[in-house]
Amino acid sequence: MDDLQQITAELSGKTNFDAEHEGDLFERIAIIEKQEAAGELIPGLNKVDHILIAAMFIVLGVLPVIWYAITYA
């Protein structure tokens, strides 16, 4: 529980909680940091997400610029 000791050293006495609640808070923070480091907390984007991002960029970003360039040229 090296992470828990590090979190306790950094945040102890700065949370305005009593000792019992502060310890529970530090344990939860350690669990969340461990999940975040393992990539379990927030999943990455998949291939479909990247395709939708590219399509939205083209439709909402590039096509209006081309449309106005042709219309006002």
HUUR-V803809 format. One record per residue. N is the residue number from 0. RES is the residue in one small letter. OMEGA is omega in whole degrees, -180 to 180 (* if undefined). Layout:
N/RES/OMEGA
N/RES/OMEGA
This chain:
0/m/179
1/d/178
2/d/180
3/l/179
4/q/179
5/q/178
6/i/179
7/t/-179
8/a/-177
9/e/-170
10/l/-175
11/s/179
12/g/-177
13/k/-174
14/t/-177
15/n/174
16/f/172
17/d/-172
18/a/-178
19/e/-179
20/h/178
21/e/178
22/g/177
23/d/178
24/l/-179
25/f/177
26/e/179
27/r/177
28/i/179
29/a/178
30/i/-180
31/i/179
32/e/178
33/k/178
34/q/180
35/e/179
36/a/179
37/a/-180
38/g/-178
39/e/-173
40/l/-179
41/i/-179
42/p/178
43/g/179
44/l/177
45/n/-174
46/k/-180
47/v/178
48/d/179
49/h/178
50/i/178
51/l/177
52/i/179
53/a/180
54/a/179
55/m/177
56/f/-180
57/i/-176
58/v/-175
59/l/-177
60/g/-173
61/v/-177
62/l/176
63/p/178
64/v/178
65/i/179
66/w/-180
67/y/177
68/a/178
69/i/-177
70/t/-175
71/y/180
72/a/*
